[in-house]
Amino acid sequence: MSSKNAILGMFFLAFTSGQVQAEILFEAFYRIEKNGRHTGYVVQRVSSDGKGHKTASTYVRTKFGDKELFSTSKSVAKAGKGTPVESVHSSDNTGAPFRIAADFKDNQGLVTFYSSKSKKSAIVEKAQPAPFPSAFLFYAADLPKLQHDKKYNYTAFFEESGRTQVGQLSVLGSKAPGPSGAKNILHVLNDDSGQPVENFIAESGEPLGSRSEVTGSVCFWVATKEEAVGTMTYPTGEMTSLFGDLPQGKKNPWSTLRGFDSSALIKSFQTWDGNRSVSSTPATSEVLPLPLVLPVRGL
């Protein structure tokens, strides 16, 4: 293991020490493509410790030319209320590894930013209270209550920036029936950084995939690790450090469906026009009100 990965491994070991055996609630592999070319993959898991906490863990690996970059994120929230407990986000997307760690107590957060290649903290800041971490957005949001052509503001703690920020969700169209035996899929636009991303989400919060008009990338669920990873690196050490074991990708609404092509389903949705936000005028002459507050159902 390289010194870079050893440092990241120690960070995750400290974060996960003392955790009890978790029940896996959701786990899936995703393939990333751009203009039909394989450019990366995502591994995602949501688990419960059975003692009031839920954890969302995500590994992302992308390819730029001959170089591969990665990021990892682990976020813990209180079951039910959904409020943040702790999180850690690491990445080498800047050319050198860095880490952002957050700890919440009594609804007050303390965020530590670690400089690249160093285990010593560079900056420590307080975080504003947040109702939930961004990793749990689609689980916390009461998706069935969202109405087409309306905008919903939300506040969340964003693990990758270490800050509490405001985002906005919009439903782009009516619910689309999934394949036989699967849940309906919502086509939702999420804008939290000025670069809106289309998300395709089951009503219960499980992500089928996403699409970005800004980058031209499509991320979609696949049944096997091999489909997601392709010829790219699959670092078992980093996976074990993050997830505690090697993910199997079988705990999701689509793994038992034969011949289900999530990529074709996602691409069949009418493309969002990146030059506009959700229509400011509904089918009737009624003018839309200001953005609503996102309804939350908790975790």
C-alpha positions in Angstrom: 0.0 0.0 0.0 1.3 3.4 -0.9 2.0 6.0 1.8 -1.0 8.0 0.5 -3.4 5.1 0.8 -1.9 4.2 4.2 -2.7 7.6 5.5 -6.3 7.4 4.2 -6.6 3.9 5.6 -5.6 5.1 9.1 -8.2 8.0 8.9 -11.0 5.5 8.1 -9.7 3.0 10.7 -10.0 5.7 13.4 -13.4 6.7 12.1 -14.8 3.2 12.1 -13.3 1.9 15.3 -15.8 0.8 17.9 -18.6 0.5 15.3 -20.9 -2.6 15.8 -21.8 -4.9 12.9 -24.1 -3.0 10.6 -27.1 -4.2 8.7 -26.9 -3.3 5.0 -30.0 -1.4 3.9 -28.8 -0.5 0.4 -25.8 -1.3 -1.7 -25.1 -0.8 -5.4 -22.5 -0.4 -8.2 -22.7 2.4 -10.7 -20.9 2.9 -14.0 -20.0 6.4 -15.2 -19.9 7.2 -18.9 -19.2 10.3 -21.0 -20.0 10.4 -24.7 -20.3 6.6 -24.5 -16.9 6.1 -23.0 -16.3 4.5 -19.6 -14.9 7.2 -17.3 -15.4 5.9 -13.8 -17.5 4.0 -11.3 -19.3 4.5 -7.9 -19.9 2.1 -5.0 -22.5 3.1 -2.5 -23.8 1.6 0.7 -26.4 2.7 3.3 -26.4 0.7 6.6 -27.8 0.8 10.1 -26.1 -0.1 13.3 -29.4 -1.0 15.0 -28.6 1.5 17.8 -30.0 4.7 16.3 -27.5 5.5 13.6 -27.4 5.2 9.9 -24.3 5.4 7.7 -23.9 6.3 4.0 -20.6 5.3 2.5 -19.6 6.2 -1.1 -16.5 5.5 -3.2 -16.0 7.3 -6.5 -13.2 6.6 -9.0 -12.9 8.6 -12.2 -10.5 8.5 -15.2 -8.9 11.5 -16.9 -6.7 10.4 -19.7 -4.2 7.9 -18.2 -4.8 9.1 -14.7 -7.3 7.8 -12.1 -8.6 9.9 -9.3 -10.8 8.9 -6.3 -12.8 10.3 -3.5 -14.4 8.5 -0.5 -17.1 9.7 1.9 -18.6 8.2 5.0 -21.5 10.1 6.8 -23.3 9.1 9.9 -26.8 10.4 10.9 -29.3 9.8 13.6 -32.0 7.4 12.5 -35.4 9.0 12.6 -34.4 12.7 13.0 -31.7 12.5 10.4 -29.4 15.0 12.1 -25.6 14.7 11.4 -23.4 12.8 13.8 -20.0 12.6 12.1 -18.5 12.4 8.7 -15.2 12.1 6.9 -14.5 12.9 3.2 -11.1 12.2 1.5 -10.0 12.8 -2.0 -7.0 13.0 -4.3 -8.8 15.0 -6.9 -6.5 17.9 -6.3 -3.4 15.8 -7.0 -2.7 15.2 -3.3 -4.8 13.5 -0.7 -6.8 15.6 1.8 -9.4 15.0 4.4 -12.4 16.8 5.9 -13.7 15.4 9.2 -16.8 16.7 11.0 -18.2 15.9 14.4 -21.6 17.0 15.7 -22.7 17.2 19.3 -25.8 19.0 20.7 -26.5 20.2 17.1 -23.2 22.0 17.0 -20.6 21.0 14.5 -16.8 21.1 14.5 -15.1 20.6 11.1 -11.4 19.8 10.7 -9.6 20.4 7.4 -6.4 18.4 7.0 -3.8 19.6 4.6 -2.5 17.3 1.8 0.0 14.6 2.9 -0.4 15.6 6.5 -2.1 14.0 9.5 -2.1 17.4 11.3 -5.1 19.6 11.0 -4.7 22.8 9.0 -7.9 24.5 9.8 -10.7 23.9 12.4 -14.0 25.6 11.9 -17.5 25.5 13.4 -20.3 24.2 11.3 -23.8 25.6 11.3 -26.6 23.2 12.4 -28.2 21.2 9.6 -31.3 19.0 9.6 -29.5 16.2 7.7 -26.2 15.4 5.8 -26.3 15.8 2.1 -25.5 12.1 1.7 -29.0 11.3 3.0 -30.8 14.0 0.9 -33.1 11.6 -1.0 -33.8 9.5 2.0 -34.6 12.4 4.2 -36.8 14.2 1.6 -40.4 13.2 1.5 -40.2 12.6 -2.2 -43.8 11.4 -2.8 -45.0 14.8 -1.6 -43.0 16.8 -4.2 -45.0 18.4 -7.0 -44.0 18.7 -10.6 -42.8 22.2 -11.6 -42.3 23.4 -8.1 -39.0 24.2 -6.4 -38.0 23.2 -2.9 -35.2 24.7 -0.9 -33.3 22.6 1.6 -30.4 23.0 4.0 -27.9 20.2 4.6 -24.3 19.6 5.8 -22.2 18.9 2.7 -19.4 16.4 3.6 -17.2 17.3 0.5 -17.0 21.0 1.5 -17.3 20.7 5.2 -20.0 23.3 5.4 -23.7 23.7 5.8 -25.2 25.0 2.6 -28.5 25.6 0.9 -29.6 23.6 -2.1 -32.7 23.3 -4.3 -34.7 20.3 -5.6 -37.2 20.4 -8.5 -39.2 17.6 -10.0 -38.7 17.7 -13.7 -41.6 15.4 -14.7 -44.2 13.0 -13.7 -43.3 9.7 -12.0 -42.0 7.2 -14.6 -42.9 3.5 -14.2 -39.8 1.4 -13.7 -39.5 -2.1 -15.1 -41.9 -4.7 -14.1 -41.5 -5.4 -10.4 -39.5 -2.2 -9.7 -40.5 1.0 -8.0 -41.5 4.2 -9.8 -38.7 6.5 -10.7 -38.6 10.2 -10.0 -36.8 12.6 -12.3 -35.4 15.3 -10.0 -33.1 18.2 -10.5 -30.7 18.9 -7.6 -28.8 22.2 -7.6 -26.5 22.7 -4.7 -23.5 24.4 -6.3 -24.7 26.2 -9.4 -24.1 23.1 -11.5 -27.5 21.3 -11.5 -27.5 17.5 -11.8 -30.5 15.4 -12.9 -31.1 12.5 -10.5 -33.3 9.4 -11.1 -34.6 8.2 -7.7 -37.0 5.6 -6.4 -39.7 7.2 -4.2 -38.1 5.6 -1.2 -34.8 7.3 -1.9 -32.6 4.7 -3.6 -30.6 6.3 -6.5 -30.9 4.6 -9.9 -28.4 7.1 -11.5 -27.8 10.7 -12.5 -27.0 12.8 -15.5 -25.2 16.1 -15.9 -25.8 18.4 -18.8 -22.8 20.5 -17.6 -20.2 17.7 -17.8 -22.0 15.4 -20.2 -21.6 12.5 -17.9 -24.2 9.8 -17.1 -24.0 7.6 -14.0 -26.2 4.5 -13.9 -26.8 1.4 -11.8 -25.3 -1.9 -13.0 -25.8 -5.4 -11.7 -22.1 -6.4 -11.2 -18.8 -4.9 -10.1 -17.3 -5.9 -13.4 -19.7 -3.8 -15.4 -19.0 -0.8 -13.1 -15.2 -1.1 -12.9 -14.3 -2.3 -16.4 -10.5 -2.1 -16.8 -10.1 0.5 -14.1 -8.4 -0.1 -10.7 -10.5 -1.7 -7.9 -8.4 -1.2 -4.7 -9.6 -3.8 -2.3 -7.6 -2.2 0.6 -9.4 1.1 0.2 -12.7 -0.6 -0.2 -12.3 -2.6 3.0 -11.1 0.5 4.9 -14.2 2.4 3.8 -16.9 -0.3 3.9 -15.5 -2.8 6.4 -15.6 -5.5 3.8 -15.9 -5.9 0.0 -19.3 -4.8 -1.3 -21.4 -7.2 -3.3 -23.9 -4.7 -4.7 -26.9 -7.0 -4.3 -29.0 -5.0 -1.7 -31.1 -2.7 -4.0 -34.5 -2.7 -5.7 -33.1 -3.7 -9.1 -30.6 -6.6 -8.5 -33.3 -9.3 -8.9 -34.6 -8.0 -12.2 -33.4 -9.9 -15.2 -32.3 -7.9 -18.2 -33.0 -4.5 -16.7 -31.0 -1.8 -18.5 -30.9 1.2 -16.2 -28.8 3.2 -18.7 -31.5 2.9 -21.4 -34.2 3.9 -18.9 -32.2 7.0 -17.8 -31.4 8.0 -21.4 -35.1 7.7 -22.3 -36.1 10.5 -20.0 -36.5 13.8 -21.9 -33.3 15.7 -21.6 -33.3 18.7 -19.3 -32.6 22.0 -21.0 -29.5 23.3 -19.2 -30.3 26.9 -20.3 -33.4 27.0 -18.1 -34.4 26.0 -14.6 -37.7 24.3 -13.9 -40.4 26.1 -15.9 -41.4 29.3 -14.1 -44.9 29.1 -15.5 -47.1 26.0 -15.0 -49.6 24.6 -17.6 -52.2 27.0 -16.2 -52.0 30.8 -16.1 -51.2 30.6 -12.3 -47.9 32.1 -11.4 -45.7 29.8 -9.3 -44.9 31.0 -5.7 -41.4 31.4 -4.3 -39.5 28.1 -3.6 -41.1 26.0 -1.0 -39.4 24.4 2.0 -38.5 20.8 1.2 -40.8 18.4 3.1 -38.7 16.0 5.2 -39.7 12.5 6.4 -36.6 11.7 8.4 -34.5 8.6 8.1 
